[in-house]
Amino acid sequence: MRRAAAAVLCAILLVATAAPWIASNPPDLPFGDRAFAPPMRVHLHDTDGWHAPFVYRQRLVNRIDRTYVEDHTARVPLRWWTNGRLVSIDPGAGPLLWCGADALGRDLCARLVYGARLSLGVAVLGACGALLLGALLGAVAGSSGGRLDTLITTVADFVLVLPIVYLVIVLRATRPLVISPAEAFWLMTILFAFVAWPDVARGVRSIVATERTRDYAAAVRALGAGRWRVMTHLLPAAYGFLRIEFVLLIPALLAAESTLSFVGFGFGGATPSWGGLLKDGEALTAMYAAPWLLLPAAALFVVVLALQTVAGARAGVAGSVVDTTAPRR
Amino acid sequence: MIHATAAHVLRRFVAALLVVLSVSTAAFVLARLAPGDETTTDVMEGVDPKAIADTRDRLGLDRPFPVQLAQFTWDLLRLDLGESAKFDRPVAALVAERGANTARLAFVALLLATLIGLPLGVVTGAYSGTWVSRLVSTASIAVLACPPLVAVLVLLYIATTTAWISVAPGDLLVPALALGLPVGAALERLQSQATHDAMASLDLLAAAARGIPSHRLVWVHAARQSLRPVLGVYGIVIGSLFSGSIAVEFATSWPGLGRLMLDAVQYGDVRLVAGCVFAAGVCLAVGNLVADTLRSVVDPRVRDLS
């Protein structure tokens, strides 16, 4: 199971990295006559017998109800590796829409794939930041003890009891609502790192504080190692904890990013992050008429499930409840 | 023991009060730093400049920032949260009303999670290997991977396509399920592990040797042992309910604190923003206090350590 989950994660990362080659259309290009077009189906067989994979051209039959039919008069074969795209069709036959289109007729598949870059990027980098900050502060607190320890622990405890989501929204609001995707990306990454570090720091601190009393630590000190030197010897003991924490922080931050973008305080309107995309699918009418707009939710589910599987069953439970908003005691 | 518990609770109460006061002040400062203020929408809508000047005067927007901050802090210390510029109502009343809605949602969600999660956890923990517990475990692993945002959208989708659940505004079921099910799944997994560990312990073996019937072993002896690890996470769960409720409130139009907060930030209603953060801080602190008290009653080590 863990192997399979890891493979799924690798595949998703690969797709996100190779987005420009994977996506069949640009993510922001609206196709005017394809609003709410359903996902295209791949066929292998028609009345003439078996063929290489092909699709049918979509035809809009009712502009008000937005109903589409497949045009069965001609097969449109899939082309591999043309114009730098993995899969494409003859442009004359209209856009290739694997996952359907949104209200403006933009390719949802392309938006999902590009959105993975933003959503996963924020979550992974935010987790890295929190881990670095938490490991450093936790190690300093645990290995030095005394006032510095009390200071760091108090700050961590303080951050842990804050109503974090509310504060993140206030902090996000200090910037204009519409900001560039790059700015939103870094703003969220830094915010997440700053709200998630205390959990990491507490764990590292308690591990390092225990290690400090061991004989090898005394030996290092006796050999004349300074504070930093001792710390580099103690920190490896926390590797296992940090690894699990990293895998569990990503789903938490992924959920945080999608929630923020969903309520309009993350990536701005046209930017395709997973939470932002879900905003399009949220309206009940859209949900009824175009359920494929909920695919980003499925993507979130798959990634979170895979990460929890990789982290291990027991850790997964702890991680899903361990939220950056609450104290751990 | 009573005395020690009381001292522990009192210490936590003072700390929580300090946190709430300082964080509301920070929210006030940050919200003032944000571009625009209470009159920005009026200006954009072309409201009469005279009226805008009146509003600015009434809200004290033209006074220097330190003066505004001092006024706010003084009001806060007297527990006066001021007036909301957007809703023309006292912030305290508004926040109490919406905060009560969020608290109700969170409470029902927690109740659902507990009622569903704990019994199922006992079943999967005690009778692992049967098809029932395999089914339940698989389902709860799947539900566990649904953040509240995903859960609420899936439930809304089920509701709109099948009409099994009502999504009329003000209906509690969908938001409470969306918020409670993932927590219930987490509780199920935890209770399952705790029950499993308890069943393997030596005193359960001794109890079984005394001839105590197996259902009593599972539901009384093992359940009592598993109480401690499970109750331990309730404080954390309350926090996660709070952060998850924003997405749920937004998607289901539940008139809670999260929605109020989003409105307040959008309209640059600084007093209301600070009031929402204040209320959220209070709710979280109360939740944590309750969870902590429960824990220190169940587990004496918590008292002795702090």
Interface residues (C-beta under 8 A of the other chain):
Chain A: F158 V161 L162 P163 I164 V165 Y166 L167 I169 V170 L171 A173 T174 R175 P176 L177 P251 L254 A255 A256 S258 T259 F262 V263 G264 F265 G275 L278 G281 E282 L284 M287 Y288 P291 L294 A297 L300 F301 V304 L305 Q308 A313 R314 G316 V317 S320 V321 V322 D323 T324 T325 A326 P327 R328 R329
Chain B: A15 A16 V19 V23 A26 A27 L30 A31 L33 A34 P35 I141 A142 L144 A145 C146 P147 P148 L149 V150 L153 V154 L156 Y157 T160 T161 V167 P182 V183 A185 A186 R189 L190 Q193 V233 G235 I236 V237 I238 G239 S240 F242 S243 I246 A247 F250 A251 G258 M261 L262 V265 Q266 V273 C276 V277 A280 G281 C283 L284 A285 N288 D292 R295 V302
